[in-house]
Structure formats: C-alpha cells, structure tokens
Amino acid sequence: MNMIRRFPILGAVLAQGLAVGLVLALLLLLRPLLPAGGWWSWAAVGVQALLAAGLTVLLRLPVWWVWIALLFPAALGLGLTFGSLPAWPFGLAFVLLYLFYSNTARERVPLYLTNGVTAAALADLARERGVRHAIDLGSGFGGVVRALAGEECRATGVETAPMAFLVSKALSRLTGRGTILRQDLWTTDLSEADLVYAFLSPEPMPRLFAKAKAEMKPGSLLVSNSFAVPDVAPDAVWELPDRRRTQLFLYEMGKA
C-alpha cells in the first residue's frame, strides 16, 4: 500500500488489471447465454469501467485516478473500434486533468474542495479567536479565503494547480475578498499567521506539522480538515453537521 501511495499509477494499473480479469471471468461464465451481435461487448466495457473505478476508490487513490479508471476503458474501446477518431479530445482531457490536479502527481495532494458548512465554521473559529491573519494552504477555488476575509482578518490562499489558481484569483478580485498567491505551500512563510488551514491528504501531514511547529508563533492554530497528524493528539476536534460529518483537527502551537 505504501508503494501505491508513492506511485499511484501502479494502483491504477492494478485496478484496471483486476477489472479486466473479473470481466473476462464473467464473460466466460455467461458465454452460453450471450446473444449474437456485439452490443454486449460495450456492456462489458461499462462493467470494466465501473469495477476499475470502484477498485481505485478502495485503493484510496486520488479522485482524478478514479475518473481515469472510469473513462480509460471507453476511450480504448472507441480507439480500437473507430481507428480514425481524432486524438485531440484525449489530449484536451489530459491537459484539463493536469490543470486541475497537477498537485496530485507532484505533492501527493489532490484537489479537495472545502464545503460551505466547513468554511462557515472556520469563519466562526476565526472570530472567536480574534484571528488577524489566516492562511489556506492549497486553497483550491478560494472559498475558505473569501469566507475568512474581512475588516478584522486578512486572508491569504496559496495554490499551485494552474486552473484552480486562475479561478480563485478571479473570484477574489471580483468579490474583493482575500488574496490568492500562486505559491508552493512548503515555501509559504507561516510566521505571521494566527490560523493556518489545510485540507490536504494523509501523506504530507507529518511534514506540515513539523513546518508549523518551526514557523508558527505560540498561540496560533493549525487546522486540518479530515486528516489528523499521526501520533500527535489534537487540542480539539470539531465534528461538523454536514453530510460527510467533516472533522476539523485543531493544533495549538507552542504547547508541549
């Protein structure tokens, strides 16, 4: 499993291989019952796509690999059936995936979007603690930044995925709320922040906590959505009343 986390493409290939094996076994079992004509072959492609996507989820691969698992069998089937299909739609799909999910390949951090309930809870937390400067590490489309920004709080989001950065930058400009920087979270200075929020993945949490301890001032707060720091007890855990029962793990800096 550690190898799959480090190299997600291995998990994607494994999911497709297992799906193909299961579909072939099912076709051999049902062969006497299959009607004439080739329509059922496309049904088999659909079953393979669903199985591959389900296995990708079970392997806990980032969400963009789920979409690839779902679409790859159909793309391959169309390419084999209609050899004259243009290549540009597949190239365009790859470019769009890169623009939205480039962080997944580089930093093991997929694009997770914070919902409105969570953004509102963070805004309440910021008001309760009198936060003057908040940073969202991996700010996606900037919803949290806009929720936190106000007269009393300066909110900054950092994002490297090109399309997410452009969308969030535009929304920030249009609403006049918050600042979005195209900047790597590991090079972001946390020393002036009262609250740092992150919705990343299990992979970078130990490194992120070490960075927060080294840079954040005493009394400031690191808040992680859904992913706890391994072997570190949070100072508080907020469970929110949204559909996915989101948990926020709160770590106050400067404590033993």
N, C-alpha and C positions, 0 to 999 in steps of 0.2 A: 504493500500500500504506500509506503514512503517513496518507493521508486516511481509509482504512478503520480504521486503528488509533485514530484520533482520534474517528471516528464509526462505531462498529461496526454500527449499523443499516443503513448503506449497504452493508456487506458482506453482511448478512443478506438485504437486498432483492436484491442481485446474485445471491446463491446461489439464491434462490427463482426469480428470472427465468431464470437459466440452466437450472435443473432443469425448469421448465415448458417451455422451448424444446426441450430434449432429449427430454422425454416426448412432446410434440406431434409431433416429427420421427419418433420411434419408432412412434407410433400411425399416422401417415400411411404409413409403410413397411409396417406389418403389417396395415393395414386390410383387405385382401382375405382375410386368414386369421382375422380376429376372429369369434368365434361370435355368434349372436344373443343378446340379453339384455344386461343392464347390469352383470353381475358383474365384467367385465374393467375397468370404469371404476374400481372400487375397487382393483384391482391396479395400475392406472396411478397412483392416489393414493399407494399404498405405494411404488412406484418413485420417484415425485417426492420423497417424504419422505426416502428413503434417499439420493438424489442430492443434495438440498439439504443434508442433514446432512454428507455427505462433502465437499461444496464448502465448507461452513462450517469444517470441520476444516482443509482445505487453505488457507483464507484466514487460519487461525490466530486465529479469533475465540474469545473466552472460552467456557467449556463451557456456560453457560446459553443461549447463542445456538444451540448445537448441538441442545439439547433443543427450543427453539422451532422451529427448522428442521424437526425431526422430527415435531413434533406439529401445526404450523400447517396443513399440507395436509389432515390428517384432520379437524381442527376446522372448517375452511372447508367441506369436503365434507359433514360432518354438518349444519352450519348450513344449507347450500343444500338438502340432501335433506329434512331434517326442520325446517322453519321454526319449529316450535313448541317446539324444545328450550329449556330454561331457560338464562338467561345466567349463573347463579351459579357453575357449575363452572369456566367460563373466568375469571371474576373471582377465584375462590379460587386457581386455578392461578397467576394473575398475582401475587396477594398473597404466595403461598409463594415464588415466584421472587424477589420483592423482598426478603423477609425473609432469605433465604439469600445472595442475590447482589447486594445493593444496592451493595456496594463496586465492582462491575464498572462500573456506569454512572457513578459519581461519581469514582472514583480510578484507573480502568483496572486494577484489581486484582481478579481473580476469586478464588473460594474454592478454594484448593488445599489439600488435607489432607496433612500430613506422615505418612508411614507409620512403623510401629514400628521398622523397622531404622534409619531415619534418626534417630528420637528416641533410640534406644539409643546411636547413635554420638555424638550431641550430648551425652548424659549422660557418656559416656566422656571426651569432649573437656573438658567442664566439670571433671571430677575431675582430669584430667591437669594442667590449668592452675590449679587451686585457685580456681575461679570462686566468688565470694561473692554476686554479684547478676547474674542473667540476665534479659533481656527478649526476648519473642517479639512482633515487630511484625506484627499481623494473625494472631492466634493461633488462629483457626478454632474448633474444638471443644476446644482446650486440651490436646491430647495431649502436646505438647512441654513445656508448662509443668509438667504433672504429672510428666513424666519427669525434669525438671531439679530440681524442688523437693525439698528435703531439709534435714537439720540444718545442713549446711555451705553450702547455696546457697538464696538467696531468689529465687524465680522469679516473674516478672510477665508476664502476657499482656495485650495491648491489642487490642480488636476492636470494630468499629462495626456490622457486619451484625447486625440485631436478634436473629434466631433463633440464630445461631452464638454470640452473646454469652450468651444465656439458657441454652443447653445447656451451654456451657463453664463458666459461673458455677455452675450447679447441680452439675456433676461435681466442680468444685474444692471446693465446700462439702462434698459427700458424702465425698470422699476426704481432705479436709483438706490438700490439696497445692496450693500455688501461689495466686496472686491474679490475678483477671481484672478488667480495667477496661474500661468502655465508653468508649473514648477514641481519638481520631484519631492515627494513627502520627506525623503531622507535628508534632503538638503535644506528643508524648511527650518528656520530658527523658531524654537518654541519658548524662548526665554521670557518674552513679554506677554505670553498668553495666560489668561486666567482660566480658560476652559479650552481643552483640545478634544475634538470629537473625531472618531474614526469608525467606519463600517467597512472593514477590510476582509480578512479571512483568517483561519487559524494559523496559517504559515508565518506571517510576519509579526505576530503578537509579542513573542519574547523580545525581538529586536526593537519593536516600537516602545515597549515598556522601558527597556534599557535607555533608549533615547530620551524618553520623557523624564526618567529619573535624573539623567545627566543634565538636562537643559531647563526643565520647568522649575519655577520658583516655588518655595514652600507655600502650602495652602491652595495651590492651583489644582485643577481637576482634570484627569484624563477619563474620558467616557468612551467606552467601546460598545458598539451595537452588536449583540448576539455572540461575540467571540470573547471569552474570558482569557486573561493572561494565565498560562499554565503555571501551576504551583504558587500562585500569588492570590491571597484572599482579597476580594474587593471590599472596599469600605461600605458599600451599599449595592444592592441590586434592585433596580426598578423593573417591575413587570407591567407592561402597558396593556390597555384594554383594546388592542387592535386584533385583527383576525388571526395573525400569526403569533400572538402572545409575545411580542418583542420583549427581550430583556436588555436593559442597559446596565453595564458593569461600570461602577464608579470607583476610581482610584485617586485618592488624595495624595499629592506629592509632599514629601518632607516627613512622612511617618516611617517608623521602623518597619 
